[in-house]
Amino acid sequence: MLVTSATSMLRAGAGRSASGLQPMLLRTTTACPYSAGLNMTSPFSSMSQQPLAKFRTSPPTTRRTLSTTPSRLSTDAEVDAAAAAKASKAQIAAHPETPALNWETFFKLRKSRRRWQQGFSVLGMLGFGLAGSMALGSGAADSLVGNIPLDPLMTMGLMTMGFAALGWLVGPSVGTVVFNAMNSKWKAPMALKESQFFARIKKNRVDPTASSARNPVPDFYGEKISSVAGYRQWLRDQRAFNKKKIGV
């Protein structure tokens, strides 16, 4: 009984002392004896406010980018044009006896060469087709015709058409050889002029990825150009394509 009362008294005294100590510690102005060696200041308080404000108010740095201004030789087309012009000058300097070839003459020769190529294409188609039909009619390919699971007449017709197509493809090469043999003095100048011409075409033609059904690419390879006036019209067509592409 005595032990129980003593224990309850001690607990009550400890509770009262603890509850009394808390407001006393909050109201007291004396420093805690255990805080003499402790630094109570925040580790971030030593930072200066001015660099932080400068960091906040400074404009965002721009990332260094490559200049979008095209240089004189920025594209492959311009490089090709410069290389073609350089090769032409070197050829003229190495062979001064070579006759000069202007653009009008070049286009006339180019047109003539195309006619020779087309003519030999027609002749090759007729010649190869006739030779193939004669060979098939003589029975030289009966074993081959019998192994194809089609009607023999249809098979022979298809094979004759194949011979004719082969002659059409061989014709331009033969026409070029005949044309160069007939115009041997213009062979080297025309090759140089043609390299310059295709370099100009590559430099000035439009981007075909922006084409559509309403805005088709105007003669991408310049095959229809047959004169200086035709080349100027081709340039106007390229500019018109670009204006229609951007909606001007």
Disulfide bonds with the S-S distance in Angstrom:
none
